[in-house]
Amino acid sequence: MKQFIDLFMLAITPGIALSIFIYYLDKHDKEPKTLLLKLFFYGMLISIPVILFEKVLMSFNVFTKVLSELYKALIVAGFTEEFFKRFVVLSLAYKNKNFNEKFDGIVYAVITALGFATLENILYVVFGYQSYRVGFSRAVISVPGHMLFAITMGYYLSLAKFCTVKRKCQYYFVLSLVVPIIFHGLFDFIIYVQAYVILPIFIIFLIFLYFFNIKKLHTFYCEKKEVE
């Protein structure tokens, strides 16, 4: 029982901690807690259809070796997970009256993604591998990864919502799905291949992903402070 509790706490702590971080980063005109809790909960809930949909897509994997891993990373994991997370944001927050500044899009996308990552973590760490090592590795790699993909998604959703040129709005709207899928797919592909020779590439990619997305977060955060 003690191991179960320890693993459960290890699984849920990263997602909750990062959610609290992004909530308090939004210092003024905070988003309603009820909306954020709903996004987190539905982010968890979509894990179920995601698992089912991924199983269906896996049945169409006719590739071998590297192409098979690329298909799993880009289509099975990347497309499916980012599509469903984005669906939650679009359904619950995109047209919500509280979505009244660009920084909000990042908050909504990140909270949703961390809800998803939390349940995914529970399934992997507590009921799957039952491993502290897996729990710690996912805490520092997988869960922050979901957050970084979500920053990109929220960034482009905000640009789409607040831009004034229709064609640009459509362009940003498409990018809000395509870019996270690409980042997620590359992220998972590098992990799936499990070749030590590409470890430096993975580290470089993580650094790029971090600065690419933190820059977006910083841009909207500074813009928010100027308005205030």
Secondary structure in CASP SS format (residue, H / E / C, confidence):
PFRMAT SS
TARGET T0000
AUTHOR 0000-0000-0000
METHOD secondary structure of the structure
MODEL  1
M C 1.00
K H 1.00
Q H 1.00
F H 1.00
I H 1.00
D H 1.00
L H 1.00
F H 1.00
M H 1.00
L H 1.00
A H 1.00
I H 1.00
T H 1.00
P H 1.00
G H 1.00
I H 1.00
A H 1.00
L H 1.00
S H 1.00
I H 1.00
F H 1.00
I H 1.00
Y H 1.00
Y H 1.00
L H 1.00
D C 1.00
K C 1.00
H C 1.00
D C 1.00
K C 1.00
E C 1.00
P C 1.00
K H 1.00
T H 1.00
L H 1.00
L H 1.00
L H 1.00
K H 1.00
L H 1.00
F H 1.00
F H 1.00
Y H 1.00
G H 1.00
M H 1.00
L H 1.00
I C 1.00
S H 1.00
I H 1.00
P H 1.00
V H 1.00
I H 1.00
L H 1.00
F H 1.00
E H 1.00
K H 1.00
V H 1.00
L H 1.00
M H 1.00
S C 1.00
F C 1.00
N C 1.00
V C 1.00
F C 1.00
T C 1.00
K H 1.00
V H 1.00
L H 1.00
S H 1.00
E H 1.00
L H 1.00
Y H 1.00
K H 1.00
A H 1.00
L H 1.00
I H 1.00
V H 1.00
A H 1.00
G H 1.00
F H 1.00
T H 1.00
E H 1.00
E H 1.00
F H 1.00
F H 1.00
K H 1.00
R H 1.00
F H 1.00
V H 1.00
V H 1.00
L H 1.00
S H 1.00
L H 1.00
A C 1.00
Y C 1.00
K C 1.00
N C 1.00
K C 1.00
N C 1.00
F C 1.00
N C 1.00
E C 1.00
K H 1.00
F H 1.00
D H 1.00
G H 1.00
I H 1.00
V H 1.00
Y H 1.00
A H 1.00
V H 1.00
I H 1.00
T H 1.00
A H 1.00
L H 1.00
G H 1.00
F H 1.00
A H 1.00
T H 1.00
L H 1.00
E H 1.00
N H 1.00
I H 1.00
L H 1.00
Y H 1.00
V H 1.00
V H 1.00
F H 1.00
G H 1.00
Y C 1.00
Q C 1.00
S C 1.00
Y H 1.00
R H 1.00
V H 1.00
G H 1.00
F H 1.00
S H 1.00
R H 1.00
A H 1.00
V H 1.00
I H 1.00
S H 1.00
V H 1.00
P H 1.00
G H 1.00
H H 1.00
M H 1.00
L H 1.00
F H 1.00
A H 1.00
I H 1.00
T H 1.00
M H 1.00
G H 1.00
Y H 1.00
Y H 1.00
L H 1.00
S H 1.00
L H 1.00
A H 1.00
K H 1.00
F H 1.00
C C 1.00
T C 1.00
V C 1.00
K H 1.00
R H 1.00
K H 1.00
C H 1.00
Q H 1.00
Y H 1.00
Y H 1.00
F H 1.00
V H 1.00
L H 1.00
S H 1.00
L H 1.00
V H 1.00
V H 1.00
P H 1.00
I H 1.00
I H 1.00
F H 1.00
H H 1.00
G H 1.00
L H 1.00
F H 1.00
D H 1.00
F H 1.00
I H 1.00
I H 1.00
Y H 1.00
V H 1.00
Q C 1.00
A C 1.00
Y H 1.00
V H 1.00
I H 1.00
L H 1.00
P H 1.00
I H 1.00
F H 1.00
I H 1.00
I H 1.00
F H 1.00
L H 1.00
I H 1.00
F H 1.00
L H 1.00
Y H 1.00
F H 1.00
F H 1.00
N H 1.00
I H 1.00
K H 1.00
K H 1.00
L H 1.00
H H 1.00
T H 1.00
F H 1.00
Y H 1.00
C H 1.00
E H 1.00
K H 1.00
K H 1.00
E H 1.00
V H 1.00
E C 1.00
END
